Amino acid sequence: SHYIKMNRRRSKEQISFRILEVCRGEGAAKTRIVYACNLNFKVTNHYLESLVNSGFLEIVDGSITLYKTTNKGLTFLEHLRPIEAMIAANESDD
């Protein structure tokens, strides 16, 4: 029973988790987030707006606008990481 795992839909939580991971540290520009998370710009804009509104991401204005994971976002990642690990382990068993 072979199937392509990448076609499996990701949950909102999984996508949010990935965005917050990419934006840790120095932050990330929108283009980097789009490519790193394998999303399109429209979907990425929706997630970025939502994560900024919830206080998990902050916007750092400069020559390029960066999105940076806040302390609240980092705490969220710490809580989600074990759950993400379990999901990944479960998917590799399939």
Secondary structure, DSSP 4 states (H G I P E B T S, - for coil): ----GGGSPPPHHHHHHHHHHHTSTT-EEHHHHHHHHT--HHHHHHHHHHHHHTTSEEEE-SSS-EEEE-HHHHHHHHHHHHHHHHHHHHHHH-
